[in-house]
């Protein structure tokens, strides 16, 4: 097996299908450092997020995912044999052709999600799932030209062989939503094609919401919103190296920069994956990285005529189910510390909380159970199961968070002002006396309350509530997806049967 070659030592646009050794955390961090990117943060341009205080801890958390997958003891769960040469590649890149394959992909995603408590939604297995779906049905892309079908398969194989981290920016910016992209005051406000050459195309404009992009190797630029005639310049699907010339990431406020003592915010300080508004300024994309070009139908149907949206969101729901499991455990731990865990009213609330978490977890597994094979032997997760839970996710999440606030009560609001309080012997003695619980000492109780506040009430915690509310996009669109895929003929047949009595 050849030694792993640093990405920076190659042409950043060159593709390879030769399997490299599994990527370790150290190699992931080194590859970022070797490929400077342009990140606008706190009035400066950051080129290496692995060393910047706004991003370094989150980068280290992603590095641990790669280390976990590369560890020999996790090889069977996290990898499968490449169909090219039999070498281990990430399970996230597997095209499922059996129920066992699909279950294995879900379990691998759960293992990674558990390392971040479900708090990093755009881990490397998310967009990888989309490219798995694209590669499973390349004929969808070939509608725009046979070369585009070949391109998407080649890029998928490149991701698989190099264990690359891809994120995406697929939603137009909120500039003037009353007008289509081509009728904006400047047609290059939205990301689209400005010119083409024999070598490739050039992109200018902006797109959102590139969660995790500051750490990624590539950004897929496309549009998940339906586009209309006249918007052909924006009807594209391409892959762009994050460090490509002309790409600029405007990171939202990094919550970790507000922390005086990171120990007091154990989640914010480790798992803020960052969201970015991406600006493309005359960015070159070679034809080999173009999968849809000025084609309204292909750009839209890449999500729906392939299993891409299903695979990507199977990972997302595995992540979300893990996050809710963490929430249930956190609230139960708070109840036990305060001695309320056997209080009947709280037990009823905990039962309801566990019920919501179980609904999400069971719906996740049902996507595998009632998955269907297509004519090519590719297994598609259940659309009804996926879109049903996604449609209810905003309500479920809001309800569970409200219940958690109710059960934790004032506990999160009575945490000492700072860990520095305990450095004063007189104050420390009083903290040790009055913050103790019937089951733990003051230190353990305070640590738990700080963890709960970071998850529920901090700026980081509130970002997650907003994130989950709009995770599947506008709720009416997701609910329409449920309706489109629901077995309405069977339901109506029952009505006809009753009318015939």
Buried (B, 14 or more C-beta within 10 A) or exposed (E): EEEBEEBBEEEBBEBEBBBBBBBBBEBBBBBBBEBBBBBBBEEEEBBBBBEBBBBBBBBBBBBBBBBBBBEEEBEEBBBBEBEEEEBBBBBBBBBBBEEEBBBBBBEBBBBBBBBBBBBBBBBBBBBBBBBBBBBBBBEBBBBBBEBBBBBBBBBBBBBBBBBBBBBBBBBBBEBEEEEBBBEBEEBBBBBBBBEBEEEBBBBBBBBBBBBBBBBBBBBBBBBBBEBEEEBBBBBBBBBBBBBBEBBBBBBBBBBBEEBEEEEBBBBBBBBBBBBBBBBBBEBBBBBBBBBBBBBBBBBBBBBBBBBBBBBBBBBBBBBBBBBBBBBBEBBBBBBBBBEBBEBEEBEEBBEEBBEBBBBBBEBBBBBBEEBEEEEEEBBBBBBBBBBBBBBBBBEBBEBBBEBBBEBBEEBBEEBBEEEEBBEEEEBBEEBEEEBBBEEBEBBBBBBBBBBBBBBBBBBBBEBBEEBBBEBBBEBEBBBEBBEEBBEEEEEEEEEEEEEEE
